[in-house]
Amino acid sequence: MVREKRKPKRVVLGVARVPLKKKKAPNVHWTPDEHERFVTAFTLYPRKWTKIAEYVRTKTPKQTMDHGRTYLEKLEREGEEVPPPGKPGREG
């Protein structure tokens, strides 16, 4: 009979602990002013999320990337012109 090896649980003062799952970040809303700055920065720096975040000043590059994805989806739905993607892996 073959026994499976189990990963030992972490024990703290005799109490078995199960690793906690990461909490999801709270939903971050964009103010009209932030969105206006985003659109301006997006026209200046298409898909350069770090530069756009610096221009917006109140959002991280990840937040600007997520907002940009939904913004581009909205443009496509409305039939507006969508800027072409930049070179993959070329940020900054």
C-alpha positions in Angstrom: 0.0 0.0 0.0 1.4 3.4 -1.1 0.9 6.3 1.4 0.4 9.8 0.1 2.6 12.4 1.6 0.7 15.3 3.0 1.9 18.8 3.3 2.2 19.5 7.1 -0.1 22.3 8.4 1.5 25.2 10.1 1.2 24.9 13.9 1.3 27.9 16.2 1.2 27.1 19.9 -0.5 23.7 19.3 -3.2 25.2 17.0 -3.3 24.1 13.4 -3.7 27.0 11.0 -4.9 26.9 7.5 -3.3 29.6 5.2 -5.8 32.4 4.6 -6.9 33.4 1.1 -6.0 36.8 -0.1 -8.8 39.4 0.1 -10.0 41.0 -3.1 -9.2 44.7 -3.3 -12.2 46.9 -2.9 -14.0 48.2 -6.0 -12.4 51.6 -6.8 -14.7 54.2 -8.4 -13.4 56.8 -10.7 -14.5 60.4 -10.2 -15.5 62.4 -13.3 -12.3 64.5 -12.9 -10.1 61.4 -12.7 -11.8 59.9 -15.8 -11.2 63.2 -17.7 -7.5 63.1 -16.7 -7.4 59.4 -17.8 -8.8 60.2 -21.2 -6.4 63.1 -21.7 -3.4 60.9 -20.6 -4.6 58.0 -22.7 -4.6 60.2 -25.8 -1.0 61.4 -24.9 0.3 58.0 -23.9 -1.8 55.2 -25.5 -1.6 52.1 -23.3 1.4 53.4 -21.2 -0.3 52.6 -17.9 2.5 53.8 -15.7 2.6 57.2 -17.4 -1.2 57.4 -17.4 -1.2 56.7 -13.6 1.4 59.4 -13.1 -0.8 61.8 -15.0 -4.0 60.9 -13.2 -2.1 61.1 -9.8 -4.7 59.2 -7.7 -4.6 55.7 -9.3 -2.1 52.9 -9.6 -0.9 51.6 -12.9 -3.0 48.4 -12.3 -6.1 50.5 -11.7 -5.5 52.6 -14.9 -5.0 49.4 -16.8 -8.3 47.9 -15.6 -10.1 51.2 -16.3 -8.5 51.4 -19.7 -9.7 47.9 -20.5 -13.3 48.7 -19.7 -12.9 52.1 -21.5 -11.7 50.4 -24.7 -14.5 47.9 -24.5 -17.0 50.8 -24.3 -15.4 52.5 -27.3 -15.6 49.2 -29.3 -19.3 48.7 -28.3 -20.1 52.3 -29.4 -18.3 51.8 -32.7 -15.7 54.5 -32.0 -12.0 54.4 -33.0 -9.8 52.3 -30.7 -6.1 53.1 -30.6 -4.0 50.1 -31.8 -2.1 48.2 -29.0 1.5 49.1 -28.3 4.4 46.7 -28.5 3.9 43.8 -26.0 6.2 44.1 -23.0 7.1 47.7 -23.7 5.9 49.7 -20.7 6.9 53.2 -19.7 
